[in-house]
Amino acid sequence: MDYLVELLKIILPAGVVLYGMYLVIVSFISKEREKMLIELKTQNSQTILPVRLQAAERLCLLLERITPNNLVRRANASGMTAAELHSVLLSEVREEFSHNYSQQVYFSEETWEAVKRAIEEVTTIINLSRQGLGEEQSKGMDLAKAIFALSLERKNDAIAYALKQVKSEINIYF
C-alpha cells in the first residue's frame, strides 16, 4: 500500500505538469495559426482587391456602354436601315457581354444575375422596338427613336439596379 501511495505522489504531480504543458502548447499553436491566417488574409486582400476593383470598373463600363442611349449613339451610322441597326446593336451588346464574361468570378451570384438581367433587358428593348416598327419605318433613325421611347417607358431600370449592385459590393471592401 505504501508503494502505491509513493507511486501516486510521483505520477500525480507529473501528470498535472504534463497536462499544463499540453494546454500551453495547444494555446501557443492556436495563436500562431490565427496569426498566420490573418497574415495570409492580408496578403490575399492586397493581391485580390486591385483585381476586384478593376473587375468592378469593367462591369460599370459594360453597363454604361449598353445603356440604350449610349449604345444607339455609338452604333448608329447615318443611312443605316432599321434591320442593319438592329443587327449592329445586338452584336454590340453580345460583344460587350462576351468581353466581360469572366468578371463574374469576382462578384456574388446576385450581382452577376443583375448584370445578366440588364443585358437581357437591353436586348429585349432592342427586339421589341424592332418588332414595333411598321413597314414604312425602315430607317435606322426610326428604330433609334423607338428604342429611346421604349427605354423611357420602362419602369424597372435593370442597368441602374445592376450598377447599384456592383457599387454596393465594392463598397464592402472600403
Backbone as a ProteinNet text record, in pm:
[ID]
protein_1_A
[PRIMARY]
MDYLVELLKIILPAGVVLYGMYLVIVSFISKEREKMLIELKTQNSQTILPVRLQAAERLCLLLERITPNNLVRRANASGMTAAELHSVLLSEVREEFSHNYSQQVYFSEETWEAVKRAIEEVTTIINLSRQGLGEEQSKGMDLAKAIFALSLERKNDAIAYALKQVKSEINIYF
[TERTIARY]
80.8	0	86.8	194.6	284.8	348.1	371.2	430.7	336.7	210.4	109.6	97.8	100.7	91.8	214.9	331	453.8	451.6	400.4	390.4	292.9	180.4	84.9	142.8	227.6	291.8	382	434.1	522.3	441.2	349.9	274.9	175.5	105.7	4.2	63.3	169.1	226.2	282.9	341.9	395.6	282.3	169.5	53.1	-2.2	-8.7	-58.1	36.3	168.1	266.6	252.1	237.9	221.9	93.7	-14.9	-140.6	-127.2	-59.6	-35.5	46.9	151.1	234.8	151.9	63.6	-22.4	-110.6	-170.3	-255.5	-177	-57	27.1	62.8	100.8	139.8	20.4	-96.3	-215.9	-252.6	-245.6	-275.9	-177.1	-49.8	53.7	30.9	2.1	-19.2	-143.1	-249.8	-370.5	-347.8	-272.6	-242.7	-153.3	-58.7	27.1	-54	-148	-233.5	-319.1	-376.2	-455.7	-371.2	-248.4	-158.6	-125.9	-102	-71.9	-193.4	-314.1	-435.6	-458.6	-435	-450.4	-349.5	-226.5	-122.9	-158.6	-209.7	-249.7	-365.5	-464.4	-577.4	-530.6	-437.2	-384.7	-314.8	-230.3	-161.6	-261.3	-362.2	-464.2	-541.9	-579.6	-656	-570.5	-441.5	-354.2	-340.1	-355.6	-345.1	-479.5	-584.1	-714.4	-791.2	-776.3	-852.7	-832.7	-710.4	-695.5	-761.2	-757.2	-820.5	-972.2	-1027.1	-1172	-1214.6	-1134.7	-1166.3	-1165.1	-1067.8	-1060.6	-1181.5	-1222.5	-1339.8	-1465	-1475.4	-1590.3	-1591.2	-1475.2	-1465.7	-1512.1	-1470.2	-1508.6	-1658.4	-1717.7	-1862.3	-1939.3	-1893.5	-1959.9	-1949.7	-1834.2	-1816.5	-1907.3	-1916.9	-2007.4	-2149.9	-2195	-2331.9	-2356.8	-2260	-2275.1	-2276.1	-2194.3	-2186.9	-2312	-2383.8	-2502.5	-2631.3	-2623.5	-2747.5	-2797.6	-2927.2	-2979.3	-2933.2	-2928.4	-2886.6	-2743.5	-2651	-2510.6	-2491.1	-2560.9	-2546.5	-2590.1	-2706.6	-2758	-2669.5	-2627.6	-2541.3	-2408.5	-2354.7	-2226	-2238.7	-2348.9	-2360.3	-2435.8	-2511.8	-2596.6	-2514.8	-2504.4	-2440.1	-2550.6	-2530.2	-2634.8	-2650.8	-2774.1	-2802.6	-2827.1	-2820.4	-2846	-2995.5	-3027.8	-3167.1	-3196	-3322.4	-3361.3	-3306.9	-3311	-3260.3	-3110.4	-3036.5	-2891.8	-2859.4	-2928.8	-2904.7	-2940.3	-3050	-3091.5	-2982.1	-2930.6	-2824.2	-2697.7	-2660.7	-2540	-2556.4	-2673	-2695.8	-2688.7	-2754	-2748.5	-2606.2	-2536.8	-2397.1	-2310.6	-2332.2	-2256.9	-2282.3	-2407.7	-2442.4	-2377.5	-2388.5	-2327.4	-2175.9	-2115.3	-1969.6	-1923.7	-1993.1	-1959.1	-1970.7	-2077.8	-2100	-1993.5	-1961.5	-1862.5	-1723.4	-1692	-1561.9	-1551	-1664.5	-1663	-1719.6	-1737.7	-1799.3	-1717.2	-1587.4	-1501.6	-1507.4	-1565	-1571.2	-1663	-1745.2	-1837.2	-1764.9	-1640.6	-1561.7	-1545.4	-1541.6	-1511	-1634.4	-1754.6	-1876.3	-1968.3	-2059.8	-2156.9	-2253.4	-2321.8	-2419.3	-2530.1	-2571.5	-2679.1	-2638.1	-2516.7	-2468.1	-2456.3	-2402.2	-2386.6	-2522.7	-2619.4	-2754.6	-2814.4	-2788	-2836.9	-2775.9	-2647.3	-2580.7	-2643.3	-2667.2	-2727.9	-2869.5	-2944.9	-3080.6	-3075.2	-2975.7	-2960.3	-2931.9	-2845	-2814.7	-2941.8	-3016.1	-3139.7	-3242.3	-3251	-3347.5	-3312.2	-3184.6	-3143.5	-3174.2	-3144.4	-3174.4	-3324.5	-3403.5	-3549.4	-3597.9	-3544.4	-3583.4	-3552.4	-3434.7	-3396	-3490.2	-3516.7	-3602.6	-3746.4	-3800.6	-3937.9	-3950.8	-3849.3	-3852.4	-3852.3	-3776.3	-3771.7	-3905.1	-3965.7	-4094	-4205.2	-4194.4	-4298	-4295.1	-4192.4	-4183.4	-4276	-4337.5	-4421.7	-4337.5	-4402.7	-4333.8	-4273.1	-4342.5	-4293.8	-4176.3	-4152.3	-4043.1	-3924.5	-3852.1	-3741.9	-3605.4	-3602.8	-3475.7	-3420.1	-3291.8	-3226.2	-3269.1	-3294	-3335.8	-3471.4	-3559.5	-3689	-3671.2	-3580.1	-3552.4	-3490.7	-3400.6	-3336.8	-3441.3	-3534.7	-3640.6	-3727.3	-3758.2	-3840.7	-3768.3	-3638.9	-3559.6	-3558.2	-3536.7	-3537	-3672.4	-3778.7	-3913.6	-3943.5	-3908.7	-3936.4	-3852.4	-3727.9	-3642.7	-3690.4	-3751.7	-3807.2	-3935.2	-4010.4	-4134.3	-4110	-3999.2	-3969.7	-3956.2	-4027.5	-4021.1	-3905.3	-3878.6	-3768.7	-3640.8	-3551.1	-3424.7	-3321.8	-3308.7	-3218.8	-3072.7	-3038	-2899.3	-2863.6	-2952.6	-2927.1	-2919.3	-3006.2	-3002.4	-2871.3	-2827.4	-2701.6	-2583	-2582.4	-2475.5	-2474.3	-2592.5	-2603.9	-2549.8	-2580.6	-2531.4	-2378.6	-2320.7	-2174.2	-2109.6	-2162.1	-2104.7	-2119.6	-2233.7	-2252.7	-2162.5	-2137.2	-2047.7	-1903.7	-1863.7	-1727.4	-1714.8	-1822.4	-1817.7	-1794	-1816.2	-1790.1	-1641.7	-1556.6	-1412.2	-1353.5	-1435.7	-1384	-1454.7
-117.5	0	126.2	125.1	238.8	259.5	151.4	156.5	230.1	202.1	264.6	414	452.8	592.9	667.9	609	673.3	689.7	590.3	595.8	708	721.4	826.9	965.4	977.3	1104.7	1150.7	1057.5	1090.5	1110.3	1020.3	1021.3	1137.4	1166.9	1271.3	1409.6	1454.7	1585.5	1585.8	1474.5	1466.6	1477.5	1415	1422.7	1563.9	1633.7	1771.5	1861.6	1841	1920.3	1892.4	1766.3	1730.9	1791.6	1786.7	1844.5	1996	2061	2205.8	2239.8	2159.6	2181.2	2160.9	2062.6	2035.6	2157.2	2214.9	2332.1	2451.8	2472	2582.3	2564.4	2444.4	2416.6	2432.7	2381.5	2394	2541	2618.9	2762.2	2833.7	2800.6	2862.5	2829.3	2704.6	2662.6	2731.3	2741.8	2805.7	2955.2	3021.7	3162.8	3181.9	3094.7	3101	3077.4	2985	2956.8	3079.4	3143.5	3263.8	3374.4	3389.4	3491.5	3464.3	3339.2	3304	3326.8	3297.1	3320.4	3469	3550.1	3694.9	3746.2	3698.9	3740.2	3695.5	3574.4	3523	3604.3	3638.1	3719.1	3857.7	3914.3	4046	4041.3	3941.7	3927	3901.1	3820.8	3788.5	3913.3	3994.2	4114.6	4215	4220.9	4311.4	4269.2	4141	4091	4097.8	4058.2	4044.1	4175.2	4263.9	4387.7	4470.2	4490.8	4566	4495.6	4364.8	4290.6	4304.8	4299.3	4318.1	4458.4	4556.7	4693.2	4708.6	4645.9	4651	4580	4468.7	4397.4	4483	4554.1	4642.6	4756	4810.5	4915	4863.2	4742.9	4685.7	4660.1	4612.2	4588.5	4720.6	4821.4	4952	5008.1	4992.6	5038.2	4960.4	4829.8	4747.2	4798.8	4821	4865.4	5003.8	5090.7	5223.7	5216.5	5129.2	5118.7	5057.2	4974.2	4910.3	4983.8	5097.5	5173.1	5209.9	5200	5224.7	5357.6	5460.8	5591.6	5587.3	5535.7	5528.6	5430.4	5320.5	5216.1	5266.5	5329.5	5378.1	5489.8	5580.3	5690.2	5638.8	5536.2	5482.8	5402.1	5328.6	5235.3	5291.4	5397	5447.8	5529.1	5476.8	5549.7	5600.2	5716.6	5771.1	5681.4	5667	5586.5	5440.1	5398.3	5257.9	5229.9	5108.5	5067.2	5019.9	5003.1	4956.3	4815.6	4731.4	4594.2	4593.7	4678.6	4685.7	4736.5	4841.6	4896.4	4794.1	4724.4	4619.9	4515.7	4471.2	4370.2	4422.7	4546.3	4605.5	4621.6	4665.9	4685.9	4554.4	4452.4	4322.2	4266.9	4287.5	4241.8	4315.1	4445.5	4524.4	4474.6	4449	4403	4267.5	4175.6	4042.2	4052.1	4136.5	4151.9	4210.5	4313.8	4374.1	4270.7	4194	4093.2	3984.4	3938.5	3829.9	3876.1	4004	4055.9	4063.9	4071.6	4089.5	3970.1	3859.8	3741.9	3687.7	3698.3	3642.4	3722.5	3840.6	3923.5	3865.1	3768.2	3707.7	3638.2	3602.6	3534.5	3622.7	3752.3	3844.5	3898	3853.5	3907.8	3797.7	3836.9	3740.8	3700.1	3592	3541	3643.8	3710.7	3809.7	3926.4	3974.7	4086.4	4044.4	3924.8	3878.4	3857.8	3808.3	3791.6	3928.1	4030.1	4164.6	4216	4187.6	4227.5	4153.5	4023.7	3946.9	3995.9	4030.7	4084.1	4216.4	4298.4	4425.3	4399.9	4304	4267.9	4219.4	4132.9	4079.7	4189.5	4285.3	4394	4479.6	4509.9	4590.3	4514.7	4386.6	4304.6	4303.4	4292	4292.8	4425.9	4535.4	4668.6	4681.4	4636.3	4645.1	4561.3	4438.1	4349.2	4399.8	4444.9	4496.2	4621.8	4705.6	4826.3	4790.5	4691.8	4647.5	4587.7	4508.8	4447.6	4551	4658.5	4760.5	4854.7	4847.5	4935.7	4887.6	4982.6	4949.1	4933.8	4897	4878.2	5008.4	5120.5	5248.7	5301.6	5243.8	5287.7	5193.2	5206.9	5114.7	5179.4	5303	5372.7	5342.4	5352.3	5331.9	5435.1	5555.7	5662.6	5630.7	5565.2	5525.3	5423.6	5329.2	5230	5297.1	5389.5	5460.1	5534.7	5601.5	5672.9	5575.5	5462.1	5361.9	5306.6	5286.3	5235.1	5338	5464.9	5569.7	5576.8	5571.5	5580.9	5463.3	5342.2	5223.5	5220.6	5263.5	5262.5	5365.7	5473.9	5572.9	5522.1	5437.5	5382.5	5278.5	5208.9	5102	5159.1	5100.7	5149.1	5084.3	4958.3	4888.2	4912.4	4985.6	5011.2	4909.4	4802.6	4693.6	4737.7	4828.9	4876	4953.6	5042.4	5118.9	5025.5	4925.1	4829.3	4751.1	4706.4	4631	4718.6	4843.6	4936.2	4953.2	4965.6	4979.5	4855.1	4737.5	4612.1	4604.8	4639.1	4634.3	4731.6	4852.2	4953.1	4913.9	4859.1	4821.1	4704.5	4614.7	4503	4550.1	4647.3	4702.8	4785.1	4853	4933.8	4849.3	4720.5	4632.3	4635.7	4653.7	4648.1	4780.1	4883.8	5014.6	5065.6
0	0	0	78.7	79.6	-57.3	-121.3	-254.3	-350.6	-343.6	-429.8	-398.2	-273.5	-233.7	-282.5	-268	-314.3	-466.5	-536.5	-682.5	-724	-653.5	-682.7	-654.2	-552	-519.4	-634.6	-708	-819.5	-948.9	-975.4	-1102.3	-1108.1	-998.6	-998.3	-1029.6	-962.6	-999.6	-1142.5	-1182.7	-1318.4	-1420.3	-1393.8	-1483.4	-1491.6	-1376.3	-1374.3	-1455	-1437.9	-1512.4	-1662.9	-1700.6	-1842.3	-1900.2	-1824.4	-1870.5	-1886.9	-1794.6	-1804.1	-1927	-1951.2	-2069.9	-2197.5	-2196.5	-2311.8	-2341.1	-2236.6	-2255	-2307.7	-2257.2	-2302.7	-2450.1	-2487.9	-2627.2	-2721.3	-2683.1	-2766.7	-2784	-2677.7	-2684.4	-2775.9	-2763.3	-2846.4	-2993.7	-3022	-3161.2	-3221	-3143.5	-3196.6	-3222.4	-3135.9	-3157.9	-3280.5	-3298.6	-3417.1	-3544.1	-3538.7	-3654.6	-3687.8	-3585.1	-3607.3	-3668.9	-3618.4	-3670.9	-3818	-3851.5	-3990.2	-4080.5	-4031.6	-4110.7	-4135.7	-4035.1	-4052.3	-4153.7	-4145.2	-4240.2	-4381.6	-4395.2	-4526.1	-4583.6	-4499.7	-4546.9	-4589.4	-4516.4	-4551.4	-4686.3	-4706.3	-4834.6	-4946.6	-4917.4	-5016.5	-5057	-4958.4	-4990.7	-5067.4	-5039.7	-5112.9	-5258.6	-5285.1	-5421.1	-5493.2	-5427.4	-5492.8	-5500.3	-5404.6	-5404.4	-5531.7	-5578.2	-5704.2	-5823.3	-5824.4	-5934	-5926.6	-5806.3	-5790.6	-5830.5	-5795.2	-5834.4	-5986.5	-6048.9	-6194.9	-6256.7	-6198.1	-6246.9	-6230.5	-6119.9	-6098.1	-6200.1	-6227.9	-6329.2	-6465	-6497.9	-6628	-6635.1	-6524.6	-6525.7	-6533.6	-6463.1	-6471.3	-6613.4	-6674.5	-6812.6	-6907.1	-6887.3	-6967.6	-6955.6	-6833.7	-6812	-6870.3	-6861.4	-6920.4	-7073.2	-7128.8	-7275	-7335.4	-7260.6	-7318.2	-7285.4	-7216.5	-7198.2	-7337.3	-7360	-7494.9	-7554.2	-7474.4	-7523.1	-7578	-7497	-7539.3	-7653.4	-7647.3	-7748.5	-7886.1	-7891.3	-8020.3	-8074.2	-7988.5	-8035.2	-8089.9	-8028.2	-8071.4	-8200.3	-8217.1	-8329	-8448.9	-8429.8	-8537.5	-8636.6	-8756.4	-8865.4	-8957.3	-9012.5	-9099.5	-9222.2	-9263.4	-9381.5	-9352.3	-9228	-9194.4	-9199.8	-9238.7	-9231.9	-9090.4	-9059.5	-8926	-8901.7	-9003.8	-8989.4	-8962.4	-9033.2	-9012.7	-8871.8	-8830.9	-8697.6	-8590.6	-8608.9	-8514.8	-8500.1	-8612.5	-8611.1	-8543.4	-8574	-8515.4	-8364.5	-8320.9	-8177.4	-8101.3	-8152	-8084.3	-8083.2	-8191.5	-8198.7	-8096.1	-8081.8	-7983.3	-7841.2	-7809.5	-7674	-7647.5	-7743.4	-7725.4	-7711.2	-7792.4	-7788.2	-7654.8	-7608.9	-7479.7	-7367.6	-7371.4	-7266.7	-7272	-7392	-7402.5	-7359.8	-7380.5	-7337	-7185.2	-7118	-6972.7	-6897.3	-6964.6	-6903.6	-6786.7	-6795.6	-6690.8	-6560.4	-6561.7	-6441.7	-6335.1	-6373.9	-6277.6	-6163.4	-6185.1	-6082.4	-5958.8	-5976.6	-5868.2	-5795.8	-5838	-5779.9	-5731.9	-5645.4	-5592.7	-5703.5	-5678.9	-5775.7	-5799.2	-5694.1	-5705.3	-5795.2	-5779	-5860.8	-6006.2	-6029.5	-6167.2	-6233.2	-6157.9	-6213.2	-6249.1	-6169.5	-6200.4	-6330.3	-6351	-6475.4	-6593.7	-6577.3	-6685.6	-6716.1	-6612.7	-6634.2	-6710.4	-6681.3	-6752.8	-6900.9	-6929.2	-7068.3	-7137.8	-7069.2	-7127.2	-7150.3	-7058.8	-7075.8	-7196.3	-7213.9	-7329.1	-7458.1	-7460.5	-7578.7	-7605.5	-7501.1	-7515.7	-7570.1	-7519.8	-7568	-7716.6	-7756.9	-7898.2	-7984	-7940.5	-8018.7	-8024.6	-7912.3	-7911.1	-7996.6	-7993.1	-8075.5	-8223.4	-8259.8	-8399.9	-8441.6	-8354.9	-8387.3	-8396.5	-8322.6	-8320.8	-8439.2	-8520.3	-8636.7	-8747.7	-8814.6	-8929.2	-9055.2	-9163.5	-9292	-9343.1	-9319.5	-9369.7	-9287.6	-9169.3	-9081.9	-9096.7	-9203.1	-9227.9	-9209.5	-9163.7	-9144.6	-9005.6	-8994	-8865.8	-8763.6	-8810	-8720.2	-8656.3	-8732.4	-8677.4	-8564.6	-8586.7	-8482.8	-8360.6	-8383.3	-8271.1	-8188.2	-8253.6	-8182.5	-8103.4	-8164.1	-8095.9	-7972.8	-7985	-7871.7	-7758.6	-7793.4	-7690.8	-7621.1	-7700.2	-7643.1	-7550.7	-7595	-7514.6	-7387.3	-7398.3	-7278.3	-7176.5	-7222.6	-7129.9	-7063.8	-7135	-7080	-6971.5	-6980.4	-6884.4	-6744.2	-6651.2	-6512.9	-6437.2	-6464.5	-6397.6	-6476.6	-6418.2	-6485.2	-6436.4	-6511.1	-6472	-6474.4	-6561.6	-6568.9	-6442.5	-6400.5	-6277.5	-6156.7	-6153.1	-6042.5	-6042.6	-6160.5	-6169.5	-6128.5	-6171.6	-6130.1	-5978.7	-5921.8	-5776.2	-5706.3	-5758.9	-5700.8	-5705.6	-5820.1	-5833.9	-5735.9	-5729.6	-5639.9	-5493.3	-5457.5	-5316.9	-5279	-5373.1	-5342	-5326.6	-5404	-5392.2	-5264.7	-5224.1	-5101.8	-4977.2	-4983.7	-4871.2	-4833.4	-4931.3	-4908	-4861.7	-4854.6	-4813.1	-4691.7
[MASK]
++++++++++++++++++++++++++++++++++++++++++++++++++++++++++++++++++++++++++++++++++++++++++++++++++++++++++++++++++++++++++++++++++++++++++++++++++++++++++++++++++++++++++++++

